[in-house]
Amino acid sequence: MTMEKYYEEWDGKKFPVREVMFEVCDGMETTVKVAGIELWDAIENACDVRFHPNHKDAVELDNDIYYYCDYGFIESNPTDEEIVDYLIKHGC
């Protein structure tokens, strides 16, 4: 079963996000959201600057993302299995 792909928009640019089932703890699987580091690059300043006008929105978006993958990985349309393998390889 392929999980959902959708886009988050930040400053007028859309960033792909994928939802996949992933074992997060002791055999417990849950749906996690994975995005490319490009999304983090876009929201980082707003997350870090408490008085940034979009601070709250950026932090909420960041808190919703389980992991930021390398540049171009999510954009390459990997399968759910490839995303899970990527997360395991990167120690998630």
N, C-alpha and C positions, 0 to 999 in steps of 0.2 A: 504494500500500500504506500503510495507516494503522499507525503505530507504537503502542507500548504506552502505556496510561495506567494509573497505579496511584497509591496513596496512601502517603505517609510519615506516621507518627504521632509526635507530640511532645507531651508533657504531656497526653495524652488527646484531643488534637485531630488530625484527619486533614487533610492537605494534598495536593492533587493534584500529580502529577509526570507530565510527558510525556517520552517518548523519541522523538526524531526523527533522521533521517539529515541530517547537516549537513557541508558542506565546511569543514574546519578549517584546512587548509593546502595550498596548491599543488595543488588538484584532488583532494586526498585526503578522502574522505567517511568519517565514522564516526558511530556512534550517540552522541548527547549527551542528557543529562537536563536538562530545563528545568522550573523551578518558579516559583511566584509569590513576590513579595517578602514575602508573609505568612509563608512558611516561614522566611525569613531573620529576620524580626522575632521569631519564636518561639524560634529557636536562638541568636540573636546574643549574648545575655548569657553563655550556656554556652560559646560559642566564645571569647569575649574574656577570660573569667575562668579562668585556668589551674587554679585550685584548685576550680572548680565541680565538684560531684559527677558531672555528666554531660558534662564537658568533652570527653573522648575521643570519645564518641558524637556529640556535636554537630559536632566538627571532621571526623570521618569522613563524616557526612552532608553537611556543607558541601562537602567535597572531591569528593563524588560529583555535585554539581550544577554543570552547565556555566554556567548563567546564571539569574538571578532576574529575572523579568519584572514589569512594572508591576502594581499592585493590580488584581485582578479579571480579568486577561487569561487566565490558564490556567483559571480557574474558568468562563470564558465558553465553554469547549469549542471553541477554535479548531481549524481543520484543520491538518494537518502543514504544508501550504504556507503558511498564515498564520503559523505559528510560525517557519518558516524566513525568511519575509519580515521578520518582526519582528526576528529576530536580525541579519539583514543591515542593516536600517534602524538598528539600535542599535550598529553597528560591530563585531559579533562576528566 
